[in-house]
């Protein structure tokens, strides 16, 4: 299913963003509070995408 493929690509992009945020945090590009907020948002989106993928697979 094309939509399922799109969701997998989206999930990969979120994981890439998560990695980039962690790197940016380590080199102190902004306050830690901002990074924690952004990382929490990414994790929430990942949960939603994974749940959607799992539901579509059944």
NUKE-344996 format. One record per atom (N, C-alpha, C, O): residue number from 0; residue in one letter; atom name; x, y, z. Coordinates in pm, whole numbers, plus 32768, in hexadecimal, padded with zeros to 4 digits. Layout:
<pts>
num;residuo;atomo;xx;yy;zz
NUM;A;CA;X;Y;Z $
...
</pts>
This chain:
<pts>
num;residuo;atomo;xx;yy;zz
0;X;N;8055;7F8B;8000 $
0;X;CA;8000;8000;8000 $
0;X;C;805A;807C;8000 $
0;X;O;80B8;8087;804F $
1;X;N;803B;80D8;7FA8 $
1;X;CA;808B;8151;7F97 $
1;X;C;808B;81A8;8016 $
1;X;O;80F1;81E1;803B $
2;X;N;8017;81B0;8057 $
2;X;CA;800C;8201;80D1 $
2;X;C;8066;81C9;813F $
2;X;O;80A4;8215;8189 $
3;X;N;806C;8146;8149 $
3;X;CA;80C1;8106;81AE $
3;X;C;8155;8125;8194 $
3;X;O;81A2;813D;81F1 $
4;X;N;817B;8124;8115 $
4;X;CA;8204;8147;80F0 $
4;X;C;8222;81D9;8117 $
4;X;O;828D;81F7;814B $
5;X;N;81C3;8231;80FF $
5;X;CA;81D2;82BD;8125 $
5;X;C;81E6;82CB;81BC $
5;X;O;823A;8319;81E9 $
6;X;N;8199;827F;820A $
6;X;CA;81A6;8285;829C $
6;X;C;822F;8254;82C9 $
6;X;O;8269;828C;8326 $
7;X;N;8263;81EB;8289 $
7;X;CA;82E9;81BA;82AB $
7;X;C;8354;8222;828B $
7;X;O;83B2;8235;82D9 $
8;X;N;8346;8265;821B $
8;X;CA;83A5;82CF;81F8 $
8;X;C;839B;8341;825D $
8;X;O;8401;8379;8286 $
9;X;N;8322;8364;8284 $
9;X;CA;830D;83CD;82E8 $
9;X;C;834E;83A8;836C $
9;X;O;838A;83FD;83AF $
10;X;N;8341;832B;8392 $
10;X;CA;837E;82FC;840F $
10;X;C;8416;8306;8408 $
10;X;O;8455;8330;8469 $
11;X;N;844F;82E1;8397 $
11;X;CA;84DF;82EE;8385 $
11;X;C;850C;837F;838D $
11;X;O;8575;839D;83C7 $
12;X;N;84BE;83D8;8353 $
12;X;CA;84DF;8466;8358 $
12;X;C;84D9;849B;83E7 $
12;X;O;852C;84ED;840E $
13;X;N;8478;846E;8434 $
13;X;CA;8470;8498;84C0 $
13;X;C;84E8;8466;8510 $
13;X;O;851D;84AD;8565 $
14;X;N;8513;83EC;84F3 $
14;X;CA;8589;83B6;8539 $
14;X;C;8607;8404;8514 $
14;X;O;865F;841A;8567 $
15;X;N;860E;842E;8496 $
15;X;CA;867E;8481;846A $
15;X;C;867B;8508;84B2 $
15;X;O;86E3;8539;84DF $
16;X;N;8606;8543;84BD $
16;X;CA;85F7;85C2;8504 $
16;X;C;861F;85B3;8596 $
16;X;O;8661;860A;85CF $
17;X;N;85F7;8545;85D4 $
17;X;CA;861B;8529;865F $
17;X;C;86B3;8527;866F $
17;X;O;86E8;8561;86CE $
18;X;N;86F7;84E5;8614 $
18;X;CA;878A;84DF;8617 $
18;X;C;87C6;856A;8607 $
18;X;O;8823;858F;864E $
19;X;N;8791;85B7;85A9 $
19;X;CA;87C4;863F;8593 $
19;X;C;87AF;8698;860D $
19;X;O;8804;86EA;862E $
20;X;N;873E;8687;864F $
20;X;CA;8724;86D5;86C9 $
20;X;C;8786;86B0;8738 $
20;X;O;87B7;8708;877F $
21;X;N;87A3;862F;8746 $
21;X;CA;8803;8605;87AC $
21;X;C;888E;863E;8791 $
21;X;O;88D4;8668;87ED $
22;X;N;88B6;863F;8713 $
22;X;CA;8938;8678;86EF $
22;X;C;8939;870E;870B $
22;X;O;8999;8742;8745 $
23;X;N;88CF;8753;86E4 $
23;X;CA;88C6;87E4;86FD $
23;X;C;88C9;8802;8792 $
23;X;O;8901;8867;87BC $
24;X;N;888B;87AC;87E1 $
24;X;CA;888A;87BD;8872 $
24;X;C;8918;87AF;88AA $
24;X;O;8942;87FB;8900 $
25;X;N;8961;874D;8878 $
25;X;CA;89E9;8734;88A9 $
25;X;C;8A47;87A9;888C $
25;X;O;8AA1;87C6;88DB $
26;X;N;8A32;87EB;881A $
26;X;CA;8A89;885D;87FA $
26;X;C;8A4E;88E1;882B $
26;X;O;8A7F;894D;880B $
27;X;N;89E3;88D4;887B $
27;X;CA;89A7;8946;88C1 $
27;X;C;897B;89B7;8862 $
27;X;O;89A4;8A2A;8873 $
28;X;N;8928;8994;8800 $
28;X;CA;88F6;89F9;87A3 $
28;X;C;8880;8A48;87DC $
28;X;O;885F;8AB3;87A9 $
29;X;N;8843;8A15;8845 $
29;X;CA;87D4;8A5C;8887 $
29;X;C;87C8;8A26;8915 $
29;X;O;8811;89CC;893D $
30;X;N;876B;8A5F;895F $
30;X;CA;8758;8A35;89EA $
30;X;C;8725;89A5;89F1 $
30;X;O;86DA;8978;899B $
31;X;N;874F;8960;8A59 $
31;X;CA;8729;88D5;8A6E $
31;X;C;8692;88C4;8A76 $
31;X;O;865B;8860;8A47 $
32;X;N;864E;8925;8AB1 $
32;X;CA;85BC;891E;8AC1 $
32;X;C;8577;8915;8A38 $
32;X;O;8516;88CA;8A27 $
33;X;N;85A9;8961;89D8 $
33;X;CA;8571;895E;8951 $
33;X;C;8583;88D5;8912 $
33;X;O;8526;889F;88D6 $
34;X;N;85FB;889C;891F $
34;X;CA;8615;8819;88E5 $
34;X;C;85BD;87AD;8924 $
34;X;O;8589;8756;88DE $
35;X;N;85AC;87B3;89A6 $
35;X;CA;8558;8750;89E8 $
35;X;C;84C9;8758;89B5 $
35;X;O;8488;86F1;89A0 $
36;X;N;8499;87D0;89A0 $
36;X;CA;8412;87E3;896B $
36;X;C;8407;87AA;88DD $
36;X;O;83A7;8765;88BD $
37;X;N;8469;87C8;888A $
37;X;CA;8467;8797;8800 $
37;X;C;8474;86FF;87FA $
37;X;O;842F;86BE;87AC $
38;X;N;84CB;86C7;884C $
38;X;CA;84DE;8636;884E $
38;X;C;845E;85F1;887D $
38;X;O;8438;8589;8848 $
39;X;N;841A;862B;88DF $
39;X;CA;839A;85F4;890C $
39;X;C;8332;85F6;889C $
39;X;O;82E5;8597;888C $
40;X;N;832F;8661;8850 $
40;X;CA;82D2;866B;87DE $
40;X;C;82F0;85FF;8777 $
40;X;O;8295;85BE;8744 $
41;X;N;8370;85ED;8758 $
41;X;CA;8398;8587;86F6 $
41;X;C;8370;84FC;8728 $
41;X;O;833B;84AC;86DB $
42;X;N;8388;84E0;87A7 $
42;X;CA;8364;845D;87DF $
42;X;C;82CE;8446;87DA $
42;X;O;82A1;83D6;87BE $
43;X;N;827F;84AD;87F3 $
43;X;CA;81EE;84A0;87ED $
43;X;C;81C1;8483;875D $
43;X;O;8169;842F;8747 $
44;X;N;81FC;84C8;86FD $
44;X;CA;81DB;84AF;8671 $
44;X;C;8202;8421;8647 $
44;X;O;81BA;83E0;85FC $
45;X;N;8275;83F3;8679 $
45;X;CA;82A1;836A;865B $
45;X;C;823C;8305;8690 $
45;X;O;821B;82A4;864C $
46;X;N;820C;831A;8709 $
46;X;CA;81A8;82BE;8743 $
46;X;C;812A;82BA;86EE $
46;X;O;80F2;824F;86D6 $
47;X;N;80FE;832E;86C1 $
47;X;CA;8085;8334;866F $
47;X;C;809A;82EB;85EB $
47;X;O;8044;829F;85BF $
48;X;N;810E;8303;85AC $
48;X;CA;812B;82C0;852D $
48;X;C;8135;8229;853D $
48;X;O;80FE;81DE;84EB $
49;X;N;817A;81FC;85A4 $
49;X;CA;8189;816B;85BC $
49;X;C;8100;812C;85D4 $
49;X;O;80E3;80C1;859F $
50;X;N;80AD;816E;8623 $
50;X;CA;8027;8139;863D $
50;X;C;7FD5;8132;85BD $
50;X;O;7F8C;80D2;85A7 $
51;X;N;7FE1;8197;8569 $
51;X;CA;7F99;8198;84EA $
51;X;C;7FC9;8128;848E $
51;X;O;7F78;80E3;8451 $
52;X;N;804D;8117;8485 $
52;X;CA;8086;80AC;8433 $
52;X;C;8056;8024;8466 $
52;X;O;802B;7FD0;8416 $
53;X;N;805C;800F;84E7 $
53;X;CA;8031;7F8F;8520 $
53;X;C;7F9D;7F74;8506 $
53;X;O;7F76;7F03;84E9 $
54;X;N;7F4D;7FDB;850F $
54;X;CA;7EBD;7FCA;84F7 $
54;X;C;7EA3;7FA6;8465 $
54;X;O;7E4D;7F53;8447 $
55;X;N;7EEC;7FE5;840A $
55;X;CA;7ED9;7FC9;837C $
55;X;C;7F0B;7F3E;8354 $
55;X;O;7ED8;7F03;82F5 $
56;X;N;7F6D;7F0B;839C $
56;X;CA;7FA3;7E86;837D $
56;X;C;7F45;7E16;83A6 $
56;X;O;7F50;7DA7;8372 $
57;X;N;7EE8;7E31;8401 $
57;X;CA;7E8E;7DC7;8430 $
57;X;C;7E16;7DB7;83D7 $
57;X;O;7DC0;7D62;83F0 $
</pts>
